[in-house]
Amino acid sequence: MKKLVTSAAIVIAALAAAVGPVTAGPKGDKENALRKTQEEQDKRQNKDLDRAYNEMMKRTGTAAKPYDPWGSVRPADKK
């Protein structure tokens, strides 16, 4: 039983040592930097789109009287 526990501990330690260096390194840093620059570009693009949308909404304005599709069906107001 003692040999089994010792051999299992050795196997776990070997796997941990083999997997550790694979996940860390400069490749991960490059990917993070690329992702960060892409997110910044997306934020700028979204901000530009929002600004253009808001400017377009200001230029179009609103109608003097809103359209009422049921206006001819309703009875006239009795005032």
PyMOL Python script that loads the backbone (N, CA, C, O; Angstrom):
from pymol import cmd

cmd.read_pdbstr("""\
ATOM      1  N   MET A   1       0.827  -1.184   0.000  1.00  0.00           N
ATOM      2  CA  MET A   1       0.000   0.000   0.000  1.00  0.00           C
ATOM      3  C   MET A   1       0.878   1.257   0.000  1.00  0.00           C
ATOM      4  O   MET A   1       0.589   2.242  -0.679  1.00  0.00           O
ATOM      5  N   LYS A   2       1.946   1.188   0.776  1.00  0.00           N
ATOM      6  CA  LYS A   2       2.845   2.335   0.863  1.00  0.00           C
ATOM      7  C   LYS A   2       3.494   2.600  -0.491  1.00  0.00           C
ATOM      8  O   LYS A   2       3.680   3.757  -0.868  1.00  0.00           O
ATOM      9  N   LYS A   3       3.843   1.539  -1.231  1.00  0.00           N
ATOM     10  CA  LYS A   3       4.464   1.693  -2.551  1.00  0.00           C
ATOM     11  C   LYS A   3       3.468   2.311  -3.547  1.00  0.00           C
ATOM     12  O   LYS A   3       3.856   3.106  -4.403  1.00  0.00           O
ATOM     13  N   LEU A   4       2.211   1.948  -3.431  1.00  0.00           N
ATOM     14  CA  LEU A   4       1.185   2.480  -4.323  1.00  0.00           C
ATOM     15  C   LEU A   4       0.986   3.982  -4.109  1.00  0.00           C
ATOM     16  O   LEU A   4       0.881   4.743  -5.071  1.00  0.00           O
ATOM     17  N   VAL A   5       0.937   4.399  -2.854  1.00  0.00           N
ATOM     18  CA  VAL A   5       0.757   5.812  -2.542  1.00  0.00           C
ATOM     19  C   VAL A   5       1.978   6.607  -2.996  1.00  0.00           C
ATOM     20  O   VAL A   5       1.837   7.708  -3.528  1.00  0.00           O
ATOM     21  N   THR A   6       3.164   6.062  -2.791  1.00  0.00           N
ATOM     22  CA  THR A   6       4.392   6.738  -3.198  1.00  0.00           C
ATOM     23  C   THR A   6       4.471   6.860  -4.715  1.00  0.00           C
ATOM     24  O   THR A   6       4.839   7.913  -5.236  1.00  0.00           O
ATOM     25  N   SER A   7       4.130   5.801  -5.415  1.00  0.00           N
ATOM     26  CA  SER A   7       4.188   5.856  -6.879  1.00  0.00           C
ATOM     27  C   SER A   7       3.122   6.825  -7.431  1.00  0.00           C
ATOM     28  O   SER A   7       3.377   7.509  -8.421  1.00  0.00           O
ATOM     29  N   ALA A   8       1.952   6.890  -6.814  1.00  0.00           N
ATOM     30  CA  ALA A   8       0.919   7.828  -7.244  1.00  0.00           C
ATOM     31  C   ALA A   8       1.382   9.268  -7.025  1.00  0.00           C
ATOM     32  O   ALA A   8       1.134  10.134  -7.864  1.00  0.00           O
ATOM     33  N   ALA A   9       2.053   9.526  -5.901  1.00  0.00           N
ATOM     34  CA  ALA A   9       2.558  10.863  -5.620  1.00  0.00           C
ATOM     35  C   ALA A   9       3.626  11.262  -6.634  1.00  0.00           C
ATOM     36  O   ALA A   9       3.678  12.417  -7.058  1.00  0.00           O
ATOM     37  N   ILE A  10       4.467  10.325  -7.022  1.00  0.00           N
ATOM     38  CA  ILE A  10       5.510  10.602  -8.002  1.00  0.00           C
ATOM     39  C   ILE A  10       4.891  10.907  -9.371  1.00  0.00           C
ATOM     40  O   ILE A  10       5.329  11.825 -10.063  1.00  0.00           O
ATOM     41  N   VAL A  11       3.881  10.139  -9.751  1.00  0.00           N
ATOM     42  CA  VAL A  11       3.227  10.362 -11.039  1.00  0.00           C
ATOM     43  C   VAL A  11       2.544  11.731 -11.055  1.00  0.00           C
ATOM     44  O   VAL A  11       2.635  12.457 -12.046  1.00  0.00           O
ATOM     45  N   ILE A  12       1.868  12.084  -9.978  1.00  0.00           N
ATOM     46  CA  ILE A  12       1.192  13.390  -9.902  1.00  0.00           C
ATOM     47  C   ILE A  12       2.211  14.524  -9.969  1.00  0.00           C
ATOM     48  O   ILE A  12       1.977  15.525 -10.646  1.00  0.00           O
ATOM     49  N   ALA A  13       3.331  14.378  -9.278  1.00  0.00           N
ATOM     50  CA  ALA A  13       4.366  15.409  -9.305  1.00  0.00           C
ATOM     51  C   ALA A  13       4.971  15.535 -10.698  1.00  0.00           C
ATOM     52  O   ALA A  13       5.263  16.644 -11.145  1.00  0.00           O
ATOM     53  N   ALA A  14       5.161  14.421 -11.383  1.00  0.00           N
ATOM     54  CA  ALA A  14       5.727  14.456 -12.734  1.00  0.00           C
ATOM     55  C   ALA A  14       4.762  15.135 -13.708  1.00  0.00           C
ATOM     56  O   ALA A  14       5.183  15.919 -14.559  1.00  0.00           O
ATOM     57  N   LEU A  15       3.481  14.835 -13.581  1.00  0.00           N
ATOM     58  CA  LEU A  15       2.493  15.469 -14.453  1.00  0.00           C
ATOM     59  C   LEU A  15       2.402  16.969 -14.190  1.00  0.00           C
ATOM     60  O   LEU A  15       2.281  17.759 -15.126  1.00  0.00           O
ATOM     61  N   ALA A  16       2.458  17.355 -12.940  1.00  0.00           N
ATOM     62  CA  ALA A  16       2.388  18.780 -12.605  1.00  0.00           C
ATOM     63  C   ALA A  16       3.602  19.516 -13.153  1.00  0.00           C
ATOM     64  O   ALA A  16       3.480  20.646 -13.626  1.00  0.00           O
ATOM     65  N   ALA A  17       4.761  18.893 -13.094  1.00  0.00           N
ATOM     66  CA  ALA A  17       5.976  19.523 -13.608  1.00  0.00           C
ATOM     67  C   ALA A  17       5.927  19.611 -15.134  1.00  0.00           C
ATOM     68  O   ALA A  17       6.449  20.563 -15.715  1.00  0.00           O
ATOM     69  N   ALA A  18       5.310  18.635 -15.781  1.00  0.00           N
ATOM     70  CA  ALA A  18       5.253  18.626 -17.237  1.00  0.00           C
ATOM     71  C   ALA A  18       4.221  19.623 -17.764  1.00  0.00           C
ATOM     72  O   ALA A  18       4.423  20.210 -18.827  1.00  0.00           O
ATOM     73  N   VAL A  19       3.139  19.819 -17.051  1.00  0.00           N
ATOM     74  CA  VAL A  19       2.063  20.694 -17.518  1.00  0.00           C
ATOM     75  C   VAL A  19       2.354  22.149 -17.195  1.00  0.00           C
ATOM     76  O   VAL A  19       1.949  23.020 -17.964  1.00  0.00           O
ATOM     77  N   GLY A  20       3.019  22.451 -16.125  1.00  0.00           N
ATOM     78  CA  GLY A  20       3.262  23.825 -15.699  1.00  0.00           C
ATOM     79  C   GLY A  20       3.920  24.705 -16.742  1.00  0.00           C
ATOM     80  O   GLY A  20       3.367  25.758 -17.058  1.00  0.00           O
ATOM     81  N   PRO A  21       5.066  24.340 -17.295  1.00  0.00           N
ATOM     82  CA  PRO A  21       5.733  25.192 -18.271  1.00  0.00           C
ATOM     83  C   PRO A  21       4.971  25.333 -19.592  1.00  0.00           C
ATOM     84  O   PRO A  21       5.161  26.312 -20.314  1.00  0.00           O
ATOM     85  N   VAL A  22       4.122  24.375 -19.905  1.00  0.00           N
ATOM     86  CA  VAL A  22       3.398  24.431 -21.161  1.00  0.00           C
ATOM     87  C   VAL A  22       2.374  25.568 -21.136  1.00  0.00           C
ATOM     88  O   VAL A  22       2.163  26.220 -22.159  1.00  0.00           O
ATOM     89  N   THR A  23       1.742  25.817 -20.005  1.00  0.00           N
ATOM     90  CA  THR A  23       0.682  26.824 -19.938  1.00  0.00           C
ATOM     91  C   THR A  23       1.225  28.238 -19.798  1.00  0.00           C
ATOM     92  O   THR A  23       0.528  29.190 -20.147  1.00  0.00           O
ATOM     93  N   ALA A  24       2.423  28.406 -19.308  1.00  0.00           N
ATOM     94  CA  ALA A  24       2.981  29.747 -19.122  1.00  0.00           C
ATOM     95  C   ALA A  24       4.027  30.019 -20.193  1.00  0.00           C
ATOM     96  O   ALA A  24       4.627  29.101 -20.751  1.00  0.00           O
ATOM     97  N   GLY A  25       4.226  31.288 -20.461  1.00  0.00           N
ATOM     98  CA  GLY A  25       5.270  31.617 -21.413  1.00  0.00           C
ATOM     99  C   GLY A  25       4.937  32.842 -22.226  1.00  0.00           C
ATOM    100  O   GLY A  25       3.884  33.449 -22.030  1.00  0.00           O
ATOM    101  N   PRO A  26       5.811  33.217 -23.132  1.00  0.00           N
ATOM    102  CA  PRO A  26       5.628  34.433 -23.913  1.00  0.00           C
ATOM    103  C   PRO A  26       4.457  34.349 -24.892  1.00  0.00           C
ATOM    104  O   PRO A  26       3.890  35.378 -25.261  1.00  0.00           O
ATOM    105  N   LYS A  27       4.089  33.139 -25.316  1.00  0.00           N
ATOM    106  CA  LYS A  27       2.971  33.015 -26.249  1.00  0.00           C
ATOM    107  C   LYS A  27       1.688  33.532 -25.609  1.00  0.00           C
ATOM    108  O   LYS A  27       0.897  34.218 -26.257  1.00  0.00           O
ATOM    109  N   GLY A  28       1.487  33.207 -24.354  1.00  0.00           N
ATOM    110  CA  GLY A  28       0.305  33.687 -23.646  1.00  0.00           C
ATOM    111  C   GLY A  28       0.305  35.197 -23.527  1.00  0.00           C
ATOM    112  O   GLY A  28      -0.749  35.825 -23.622  1.00  0.00           O
ATOM    113  N   ASP A  29       1.467  35.788 -23.322  1.00  0.00           N
ATOM    114  CA  ASP A  29       1.563  37.238 -23.235  1.00  0.00           C
ATOM    115  C   ASP A  29       1.215  37.901 -24.567  1.00  0.00           C
ATOM    116  O   ASP A  29       0.549  38.936 -24.590  1.00  0.00           O
ATOM    117  N   LYS A  30       1.662  37.311 -25.670  1.00  0.00           N
ATOM    118  CA  LYS A  30       1.349  37.857 -26.987  1.00  0.00           C
ATOM    119  C   LYS A  30      -0.148  37.783 -27.255  1.00  0.00           C
ATOM    120  O   LYS A  30      -0.747  38.729 -27.767  1.00  0.00           O
ATOM    121  N   GLU A  31      -0.741  36.654 -26.906  1.00  0.00           N
ATOM    122  CA  GLU A  31      -2.172  36.492 -27.129  1.00  0.00           C
ATOM    123  C   GLU A  31      -2.964  37.488 -26.284  1.00  0.00           C
ATOM    124  O   GLU A  31      -3.956  38.050 -26.746  1.00  0.00           O
ATOM    125  N   ASN A  32      -2.525  37.702 -25.055  1.00  0.00           N
ATOM    126  CA  ASN A  32      -3.209  38.672 -24.200  1.00  0.00           C
ATOM    127  C   ASN A  32      -3.068  40.079 -24.750  1.00  0.00           C
ATOM    128  O   ASN A  32      -4.020  40.858 -24.707  1.00  0.00           O
ATOM    129  N   ALA A  33      -1.897  40.414 -25.264  1.00  0.00           N
ATOM    130  CA  ALA A  33      -1.686  41.744 -25.827  1.00  0.00           C
ATOM    131  C   ALA A  33      -2.536  41.940 -27.079  1.00  0.00           C
ATOM    132  O   ALA A  33      -3.114  43.009 -27.277  1.00  0.00           O
ATOM    133  N   LEU A  34      -2.614  40.914 -27.923  1.00  0.00           N
ATOM    134  CA  LEU A  34      -3.440  41.008 -29.125  1.00  0.00           C
ATOM    135  C   LEU A  34      -4.914  41.143 -28.764  1.00  0.00           C
ATOM    136  O   LEU A  34      -5.642  41.927 -29.372  1.00  0.00           O
ATOM    137  N   ARG A  35      -5.343  40.382 -27.782  1.00  0.00           N
ATOM    138  CA  ARG A  35      -6.738  40.448 -27.354  1.00  0.00           C
ATOM    139  C   ARG A  35      -7.051  41.830 -26.781  1.00  0.00           C
ATOM    140  O   ARG A  35      -8.127  42.380 -27.015  1.00  0.00           O
ATOM    141  N   LYS A  36      -6.101  42.384 -26.030  1.00  0.00           N
ATOM    142  CA  LYS A  36      -6.311  43.703 -25.426  1.00  0.00           C
ATOM    143  C   LYS A  36      -6.411  44.781 -26.501  1.00  0.00           C
ATOM    144  O   LYS A  36      -7.278  45.651 -26.423  1.00  0.00           O
ATOM    145  N   THR A  37      -5.532  44.734 -27.506  1.00  0.00           N
ATOM    146  CA  THR A  37      -5.599  45.725 -28.573  1.00  0.00           C
ATOM    147  C   THR A  37      -6.889  45.569 -29.379  1.00  0.00           C
ATOM    148  O   THR A  37      -7.477  46.565 -29.801  1.00  0.00           O
ATOM    149  N   GLN A  38      -7.328  44.341 -29.594  1.00  0.00           N
ATOM    150  CA  GLN A  38      -8.579  44.107 -30.320  1.00  0.00           C
ATOM    151  C   GLN A  38      -9.765  44.659 -29.531  1.00  0.00           C
ATOM    152  O   GLN A  38     -10.671  45.255 -30.113  1.00  0.00           O
ATOM    153  N   GLU A  39      -9.764  44.467 -28.223  1.00  0.00           N
ATOM    154  CA  GLU A  39     -10.847  44.999 -27.389  1.00  0.00           C
ATOM    155  C   GLU A  39     -10.862  46.525 -27.410  1.00  0.00           C
ATOM    156  O   GLU A  39     -11.930  47.136 -27.437  1.00  0.00           O
ATOM    157  N   GLU A  40      -9.670  47.147 -27.399  1.00  0.00           N
ATOM    158  CA  GLU A  40      -9.594  48.603 -27.462  1.00  0.00           C
ATOM    159  C   GLU A  40     -10.139  49.114 -28.794  1.00  0.00           C
ATOM    160  O   GLU A  40     -10.854  50.115 -28.825  1.00  0.00           O
ATOM    161  N   GLN A  41      -9.808  48.435 -29.893  1.00  0.00           N
ATOM    162  CA  GLN A  41     -10.320  48.825 -31.199  1.00  0.00           C
ATOM    163  C   GLN A  41     -11.837  48.679 -31.249  1.00  0.00           C
ATOM    164  O   GLN A  41     -12.528  49.536 -31.799  1.00  0.00           O
ATOM    165  N   ASP A  42     -12.353  47.598 -30.678  1.00  0.00           N
ATOM    166  CA  ASP A  42     -13.802  47.393 -30.650  1.00  0.00           C
ATOM    167  C   ASP A  42     -14.497  48.479 -29.839  1.00  0.00           C
ATOM    168  O   ASP A  42     -15.561  48.959 -30.230  1.00  0.00           O
ATOM    169  N   LYS A  43     -13.905  48.870 -28.714  1.00  0.00           N
ATOM    170  CA  LYS A  43     -14.488  49.926 -27.885  1.00  0.00           C
ATOM    171  C   LYS A  43     -14.534  51.247 -28.652  1.00  0.00           C
ATOM    172  O   LYS A  43     -15.536  51.961 -28.619  1.00  0.00           O
ATOM    173  N   ARG A  44     -13.416  51.568 -29.353  1.00  0.00           N
ATOM    174  CA  ARG A  44     -13.376  52.802 -30.129  1.00  0.00           C
ATOM    175  C   ARG A  44     -14.423  52.785 -31.243  1.00  0.00           C
ATOM    176  O   ARG A  44     -15.108  53.779 -31.485  1.00  0.00           O
ATOM    177  N   GLN A  45     -14.531  51.645 -31.910  1.00  0.00           N
ATOM    178  CA  GLN A  45     -15.501  51.519 -33.000  1.00  0.00           C
ATOM    179  C   GLN A  45     -16.929  51.654 -32.468  1.00  0.00           C
ATOM    180  O   GLN A  45     -17.754  52.333 -33.080  1.00  0.00           O
ATOM    181  N   ASN A  46     -17.225  51.017 -31.337  1.00  0.00           N
ATOM    182  CA  ASN A  46     -18.559  51.127 -30.747  1.00  0.00           C
ATOM    183  C   ASN A  46     -18.854  52.559 -30.325  1.00  0.00           C
ATOM    184  O   ASN A  46     -19.977  53.038 -30.478  1.00  0.00           O
ATOM    185  N   LYS A  47     -17.847  53.239 -29.796  1.00  0.00           N
ATOM    186  CA  LYS A  47     -18.027  54.631 -29.382  1.00  0.00           C
ATOM    187  C   LYS A  47     -18.322  55.504 -30.597  1.00  0.00           C
ATOM    188  O   LYS A  47     -19.186  56.379 -30.541  1.00  0.00           O
ATOM    189  N   ASP A  48     -17.603  55.267 -31.701  1.00  0.00           N
ATOM    190  CA  ASP A  48     -17.844  56.028 -32.926  1.00  0.00           C
ATOM    191  C   ASP A  48     -19.244  55.756 -33.476  1.00  0.00           C
ATOM    192  O   ASP A  48     -19.927  56.675 -33.928  1.00  0.00           O
ATOM    193  N   LEU A  49     -19.665  54.501 -33.436  1.00  0.00           N
ATOM    194  CA  LEU A  49     -21.002  54.160 -33.915  1.00  0.00           C
ATOM    195  C   LEU A  49     -22.078  54.814 -33.058  1.00  0.00           C
ATOM    196  O   LEU A  49     -23.067  55.324 -33.585  1.00  0.00           O
ATOM    197  N   ASP A  50     -21.891  54.804 -31.746  1.00  0.00           N
ATOM    198  CA  ASP A  50     -22.857  55.437 -30.842  1.00  0.00           C
ATOM    199  C   ASP A  50     -22.938  56.935 -31.107  1.00  0.00           C
ATOM    200  O   ASP A  50     -24.027  57.508 -31.132  1.00  0.00           O
ATOM    201  N   ARG A  51     -21.792  57.564 -31.304  1.00  0.00           N
ATOM    202  CA  ARG A  51     -21.764  58.999 -31.572  1.00  0.00           C
ATOM    203  C   ARG A  51     -22.496  59.309 -32.879  1.00  0.00           C
ATOM    204  O   ARG A  51     -23.282  60.254 -32.944  1.00  0.00           O
ATOM    205  N   ALA A  52     -22.239  58.515 -33.915  1.00  0.00           N
ATOM    206  CA  ALA A  52     -22.903  58.730 -35.203  1.00  0.00           C
ATOM    207  C   ALA A  52     -24.413  58.516 -35.079  1.00  0.00           C
ATOM    208  O   ALA A  52     -25.196  59.271 -35.655  1.00  0.00           O
ATOM    209  N   TYR A  53     -24.817  57.503 -34.340  1.00  0.00           N
ATOM    210  CA  TYR A  53     -26.242  57.249 -34.139  1.00  0.00           C
ATOM    211  C   TYR A  53     -26.909  58.413 -33.412  1.00  0.00           C
ATOM    212  O   TYR A  53     -27.981  58.865 -33.815  1.00  0.00           O
ATOM    213  N   ASN A  54     -26.287  58.895 -32.356  1.00  0.00           N
ATOM    214  CA  ASN A  54     -26.872  60.000 -31.596  1.00  0.00           C
ATOM    215  C   ASN A  54     -26.968  61.269 -32.435  1.00  0.00           C
ATOM    216  O   ASN A  54     -27.959  61.994 -32.341  1.00  0.00           O
ATOM    217  N   GLU A  55     -25.953  61.551 -33.255  1.00  0.00           N
ATOM    218  CA  GLU A  55     -26.000  62.715 -34.131  1.00  0.00           C
ATOM    219  C   GLU A  55     -27.118  62.585 -35.160  1.00  0.00           C
ATOM    220  O   GLU A  55     -27.813  63.558 -35.450  1.00  0.00           O
ATOM    221  N   MET A  56     -27.294  61.382 -35.713  1.00  0.00           N
ATOM    222  CA  MET A  56     -28.343  61.154 -36.686  1.00  0.00           C
ATOM    223  C   MET A  56     -29.719  61.338 -36.038  1.00  0.00           C
ATOM    224  O   MET A  56     -30.620  61.903 -36.658  1.00  0.00           O
ATOM    225  N   MET A  57     -29.887  60.873 -34.815  1.00  0.00           N
ATOM    226  CA  MET A  57     -31.164  61.025 -34.119  1.00  0.00           C
ATOM    227  C   MET A  57     -31.460  62.499 -33.842  1.00  0.00           C
ATOM    228  O   MET A  57     -32.619  62.911 -33.896  1.00  0.00           O
ATOM    229  N   LYS A  58     -30.441  63.295 -33.547  1.00  0.00           N
ATOM    230  CA  LYS A  58     -30.642  64.725 -33.311  1.00  0.00           C
ATOM    231  C   LYS A  58     -31.060  65.430 -34.597  1.00  0.00           C
ATOM    232  O   LYS A  58     -31.905  66.324 -34.567  1.00  0.00           O
ATOM    233  N   ARG A  59     -30.471  65.032 -35.730  1.00  0.00           N
ATOM    234  CA  ARG A  59     -30.787  65.670 -37.004  1.00  0.00           C
ATOM    235  C   ARG A  59     -32.192  65.337 -37.478  1.00  0.00           C
ATOM    236  O   ARG A  59     -32.863  66.192 -38.055  1.00  0.00           O
ATOM    237  N   THR A  60     -32.649  64.119 -37.249  1.00  0.00           N
ATOM    238  CA  THR A  60     -33.955  63.724 -37.762  1.00  0.00           C
ATOM    239  C   THR A  60     -35.084  64.389 -36.998  1.00  0.00           C
ATOM    240  O   THR A  60     -36.107  64.724 -37.595  1.00  0.00           O
ATOM    241  N   GLY A  61     -34.933  64.589 -35.706  1.00  0.00           N
ATOM    242  CA  GLY A  61     -35.965  65.243 -34.916  1.00  0.00           C
ATOM    243  C   GLY A  61     -37.196  64.358 -34.782  1.00  0.00           C
ATOM    244  O   GLY A  61     -37.163  63.173 -35.113  1.00  0.00           O
ATOM    245  N   THR A  62     -38.281  64.947 -34.292  1.00  0.00           N
ATOM    246  CA  THR A  62     -39.521  64.202 -34.134  1.00  0.00           C
ATOM    247  C   THR A  62     -40.631  64.914 -34.892  1.00  0.00           C
ATOM    248  O   THR A  62     -40.549  66.118 -35.132  1.00  0.00           O
ATOM    249  N   ALA A  63     -41.643  64.191 -35.259  1.00  0.00           N
ATOM    250  CA  ALA A  63     -42.776  64.778 -35.978  1.00  0.00           C
ATOM    251  C   ALA A  63     -43.593  65.636 -35.016  1.00  0.00           C
ATOM    252  O   ALA A  63     -43.571  65.417 -33.804  1.00  0.00           O
ATOM    253  N   ALA A  64     -44.320  66.621 -35.569  1.00  0.00           N
ATOM    254  CA  ALA A  64     -45.130  67.506 -34.738  1.00  0.00           C
ATOM    255  C   ALA A  64     -46.245  66.721 -34.058  1.00  0.00           C
ATOM    256  O   ALA A  64     -46.516  66.924 -32.874  1.00  0.00           O
ATOM    257  N   LYS A  65     -46.890  65.827 -34.796  1.00  0.00           N
ATOM    258  CA  LYS A  65     -47.962  65.013 -34.227  1.00  0.00           C
ATOM    259  C   LYS A  65     -47.633  63.546 -34.524  1.00  0.00           C
ATOM    260  O   LYS A  65     -47.442  63.187 -35.686  1.00  0.00           O
ATOM    261  N   PRO A  66     -47.565  62.711 -33.517  1.00  0.00           N
ATOM    262  CA  PRO A  66     -47.233  61.307 -33.772  1.00  0.00           C
ATOM    263  C   PRO A  66     -48.330  60.608 -34.586  1.00  0.00           C
ATOM    264  O   PRO A  66     -49.511  60.942 -34.488  1.00  0.00           O
ATOM    265  N   TYR A  67     -47.918  59.667 -35.361  1.00  0.00           N
ATOM    266  CA  TYR A  67     -48.843  58.926 -36.208  1.00  0.00           C
ATOM    267  C   TYR A  67     -49.719  58.029 -35.345  1.00  0.00           C
ATOM    268  O   TYR A  67     -49.222  57.350 -34.447  1.00  0.00           O
ATOM    269  N   ASP A  68     -51.028  58.025 -35.616  1.00  0.00           N
ATOM    270  CA  ASP A  68     -51.982  57.209 -34.875  1.00  0.00           C
ATOM    271  C   ASP A  68     -52.724  56.314 -35.861  1.00  0.00           C
ATOM    272  O   ASP A  68     -53.647  56.778 -36.529  1.00  0.00           O
ATOM    273  N   PRO A  69     -52.343  55.042 -35.970  1.00  0.00           N
ATOM    274  CA  PRO A  69     -52.985  54.168 -36.944  1.00  0.00           C
ATOM    275  C   PRO A  69     -54.455  53.880 -36.608  1.00  0.00           C
ATOM    276  O   PRO A  69     -55.225  53.532 -37.503  1.00  0.00           O
ATOM    277  N   TRP A  70     -54.853  54.015 -35.360  1.00  0.00           N
ATOM    278  CA  TRP A  70     -56.232  53.744 -34.960  1.00  0.00           C
ATOM    279  C   TRP A  70     -57.055  55.025 -34.878  1.00  0.00           C
ATOM    280  O   TRP A  70     -58.174  54.992 -34.366  1.00  0.00           O
ATOM    281  N   GLY A  71     -56.557  56.112 -35.348  1.00  0.00           N
ATOM    282  CA  GLY A  71     -57.247  57.391 -35.244  1.00  0.00           C
ATOM    283  C   GLY A  71     -58.604  57.414 -35.921  1.00  0.00           C
ATOM    284  O   GLY A  71     -59.537  58.031 -35.407  1.00  0.00           O
ATOM    285  N   SER A  72     -58.733  56.755 -37.063  1.00  0.00           N
ATOM    286  CA  SER A  72     -60.013  56.762 -37.762  1.00  0.00           C
ATOM    287  C   SER A  72     -61.016  55.791 -37.150  1.00  0.00           C
ATOM    288  O   SER A  72     -62.204  55.872 -37.464  1.00  0.00           O
ATOM    289  N   VAL A  73     -60.591  54.904 -36.312  1.00  0.00           N
ATOM    290  CA  VAL A  73     -61.466  53.913 -35.700  1.00  0.00           C
ATOM    291  C   VAL A  73     -62.036  54.420 -34.389  1.00  0.00           C
ATOM    292  O   VAL A  73     -63.165  54.086 -34.032  1.00  0.00           O
ATOM    293  N   ARG A  74     -61.275  55.214 -33.679  1.00  0.00           N
ATOM    294  CA  ARG A  74     -61.726  55.726 -32.388  1.00  0.00           C
ATOM    295  C   ARG A  74     -62.802  56.790 -32.576  1.00  0.00           C
ATOM    296  O   ARG A  74     -62.804  57.508 -33.575  1.00  0.00           O
ATOM    297  N   PRO A  75     -63.711  56.887 -31.616  1.00  0.00           N
ATOM    298  CA  PRO A  75     -64.698  57.965 -31.705  1.00  0.00           C
ATOM    299  C   PRO A  75     -64.029  59.318 -31.411  1.00  0.00           C
ATOM    300  O   PRO A  75     -63.021  59.381 -30.707  1.00  0.00           O
ATOM    301  N   ALA A  76     -64.585  60.359 -31.943  1.00  0.00           N
ATOM    302  CA  ALA A  76     -64.032  61.701 -31.743  1.00  0.00           C
ATOM    303  C   ALA A  76     -64.201  62.117 -30.283  1.00  0.00           C
ATOM    304  O   ALA A  76     -65.164  61.725 -29.624  1.00  0.00           O
ATOM    305  N   ASP A  77     -63.269  62.901 -29.792  1.00  0.00           N
ATOM    306  CA  ASP A  77     -63.368  63.404 -28.420  1.00  0.00           C
ATOM    307  C   ASP A  77     -64.528  64.375 -28.334  1.00  0.00           C
ATOM    308  O   ASP A  77     -64.725  65.218 -29.209  1.00  0.00           O
ATOM    309  N   LYS A  78     -65.291  64.240 -27.257  1.00  0.00           N
ATOM    310  CA  LYS A  78     -66.438  65.145 -27.063  1.00  0.00           C
ATOM    311  C   LYS A  78     -66.037  66.206 -26.060  1.00  0.00           C
ATOM    312  O   LYS A  78     -66.073  65.984 -24.850  1.00  0.00           O
ATOM    313  N   LYS A  79     -65.654  67.361 -26.576  1.00  0.00           N
ATOM    314  CA  LYS A  79     -65.230  68.459 -25.706  1.00  0.00           C
ATOM    315  C   LYS A  79     -66.176  69.611 -25.786  1.00  0.00           C
ATOM    316  O   LYS A  79     -65.973  70.624 -25.117  1.00  0.00           O
TER     317      LYS A  79
END
""", "prot")
cmd.dss("prot")
cmd.show_as("cartoon", "prot")
cmd.util.cbc("prot")
cmd.orient("prot")
